[in-house]
């Protein structure tokens, strides 16, 4: 697994939102923005690209670079539905 995102303290966030993504380049930014807009809690988003063949991971990397609350990870091979 590969990834990008800042190191964080265990108590830095109240809620961790995990987003699994495959071929989501067209809508992943909106999904993450929705999670980050949560009020009343400190939120982090951990987004995992399941080896998408499109630009999903590139989008996740850009989001992680722009916002320390976002962690972008990429599986090296597609795991399929779980």
Secondary structure, 3 states (H helix, E strand, C coil): CEEECCCCCCCCCCEEEEEEECCCCCCHHHHHHHHHCCCCCCEEEEEEECCCCCCHHHHHHHHHHHCCCEEEEECCCCCCCC
